[in-house]
Amino acid sequence: MSGGQPLFERVAIIGLGLIGGSLASAVRRGGLAAQVVGYDQRPEELALGVDLGVIDQAADSMAQAVSGSDLVVVAVPVRATRTVLEALHPFLDEGSILTDVGSTKSSFLNDVKAVFGSVPERVIPGHPIAGSEKSGVSAADPFLFANHKVILTPPEGADAESVQRLTTLWEGCGATVLTMSVAYHDEVLAATSHLPHLIAFSLVDTLAGEDENMDIFRYAAGGFRDFTRIAASDPVMWHDIFLSNRDAVLRVIDHFTHDLDQLREAIARGDGATLLTVFSRAKAAREHFSKMLSGQAYVTNNSNKQVTFTLQPGGTVQGDIRVPGDKSMSHRSIMLGALAEGVTEVKGFLEGEDSLATLQAFRDMGVAIEGPENGLVRIHGVGMNGLQAPRGPLYLGNSGTAMRLFSGLLAAQPFDSELTGDASLSRRPMGRVADPLRAMGAVIDTAEGGRPPLKIRGGQKLTGIHYQMPVASAQVKSCLLLAGLYAEGMTSVTEPAPTRDHTERMLEGFGYHVHRDGATASVTGGGRMTACAIDVPADISSAAFFLVAASIARDSDLTLRHVGMNPTRVGVINILERMGADIEVLEERVIGGEPVADLRVRSAELRGIDIPEDQVPLAIDEFPVLFIAAACASGRTVLRGAEELRVKESDRIQVMADGLAALGVETTVTPDGIIIDGGQEMAGGTVESHEDHRISMAFAVASLRATGAIRVNDCANVATSFPGFVELAQSVGIRIQAEGAGE
């Protein structure tokens, strides 16, 4: 709305029940329409609507209500929709927007087609996810939609301006507006709203028929009352909903009754293992999605949660700490453990959102997984061919590693699958794995530009290939090796420079032979894996922030315990030592085939270097914080051969250069790297992280040498790789606060 003009001149609400009345009241309160007209077959409700100030005018007829209205809202029970549409059709102006508030969208569109002959471009179905046990216009509440979701399901060809105006109207009522397809809406609501209501109605009806029904209800605990509360909803409305959304509801009832029958059989035969598997899977799924979605029902993207780091300058770094487990190994331990035969026990599992997303995806494909609990996970493997088709898209959060490795793993499964992620992951290129997989025989569809979501067609026969990687990437290599486990013949991958080899090492640990010849790794399809024990070391990528922190801060002395020292991952140590860092490697040992050590790091006068190109792939994830080390060093640091940094969670070269510039440090960006002249004064300022967790943590480290306070925006994704970062950073002396976390 501009210039004080209302969004609509005349809004007609057809049906003054709870939803229609509340919408009318919210529109009037927000000044969203010059006039709100109501029409209802019940004259007493209309009169009450005027008396209560819910509507401006009560229409005597459908013609009077609809004629001249630029928005018409059908707010009647879904089974009455067609009759209402037939009555309003002759009076609907050509430029008017028509919407509804029903719980089923396919039935509304079918009714529109039956009455109008087609779906006009200004017909925009809608569904507010709000309600009350009360009904009628007397229950109208202008705040009913505040902090609730409204789903719009614009059909193909819908008028974009009409969708935007309707979105603005609902936002003006305090709602958050989401859009999705009609079919998907009805499937989602059948599972998350309609089925629970059906169960609640059925359970209360069953128990009410028992001889002891008074005692059952008298002694019912709070959980029973909470669960069955929705059985107090309007029976007529729900009768209409179930019949209107029949097909989707029947599908979800069939799924539920099948699973319920399995639980009954498990109880009958005393099968505690099955009960434990189902209950632990359900508990973990509930906790996982509550955390991942931060209370946003009906969406599969990460929350709108905003977390900001505020950092005070200076400080020293001291302590004895262990950073969380290695993310790369945590992902792979779940993947290979799921495909192995037997129970795999994982210690040190990283309980970050990325790793948890991988764990949940395998639960969605029928794998029983206990935990994580204090880093301990037990995976009940299903064997190479035991995965089951997921019931919906597999949501992988912010994890590019998971999406790329899953694409290889799922390319040869007998079922279709879809891989989705959050807004950041959805911008990352996936053609680099999709193209070689297609060469093996996979059928994969991507969004524009080769980006997620990835839709993978099941039942494809893969054939091994030899792939010469144009750019060194452990994710691409691992993707193709995992696909090669299912391919006919040999699959081999040659890398132009060494990359992390966790996949090859872990496959060997599970008993699957990987042939290695210099820069080439090969597998032959058709083998099997046996469960084993895995001890995940502390992630060197996470340790890197503290290695640099202790190096650049005055009078620092920090010990990092149980850090993974895989030769393909120690580039950050090699580079820092060339820059003059004081890093002492202690207690070197090998655990589960992976080298591990404790690291003691003390303050040092760093100097700029030309970073050897052979070290670039060995430190690819650590460069954001290495840029901070370079800015604090004396002399010039030059990075070349790092094109890979431009396709991470952000363009890490440009984003780091922009962040340094915001703090007064000038750099020179090149197509494949950056030139940083160290020794420039680092001031305070505001840095945009572009939702990249490693950018956020790098500038937290920069505060140790800054002369003013630093603010880093969009830091929520730090939890994807390093849960507890803020608390651990505070414990060693970094002066950091997180605003918005947990709000």
Buried (B, 14 or more C-beta within 10 A) or exposed (E): EEEEEBBBEBBBBBBBBBBBBBBBBBBBBBEBBBBBBBBBEBEEBBEBBBEEEBBBBBBEEBEBBBBBBBBBBBBBBBBBBBEBBBBBBEBBBEEBBBBBBBBBBBBBBBBBEEBBEEBBBBBBBBBBBBBEEEBBBBBBBBBBBEEBBBBBBBBEEBBEEBBEBBBBBBBBBBBBBBBBEBEBBBBBBBBEBBBEBBBBBEBBEEBEEEEEEEEBBEEEEEEBEEBBEBBEBBEEBBBBBBEBBBEBBEBBBEEBEEEEEEBEEBEEEEBEEBEEBBEBBEEBEEEBBEEBBBEBEBBBBBBEBEBBBBBBBBBBBBBEBBBBBBBBBBBBBBBBBBBBBBBBBBBBBBBBBBBBBBBBBBBBBBBBBBBBEEBEBBBBBBEBEEBEEBEBBBBBBBBBBBBBBBBBBBBBBEBBBBBBBBEBBBBBBBEBBBBBBBEBBBBBEBEEEBBBBBBBBBEBEBBBBEBEBEBBBBBBBBBBBBBBBBBBEBBBBBBBBBBBBBBBBBBBBBBBEBEEEEBBBBBBBEBBBEBBEBBBBBBBBBBBBBBBBBBBBEEBBBBBBBBBBBEBBBBBBBBBBBBBBBBEBEEEEEBBBBBBBBBBBBBBEBBBBEBBBEBBBBBBBBBBBBBBBBBBBEBBBBBBBBBBBBBBBBBBBBBBBBBBEBBBBEBEBEEBBBBBBBBBEBBBBEBBBBBBBBBBBBBBBBBBBBEBBBBBBBBBBBBBBBBBBBEBBEEBBBBBEBEEBEE
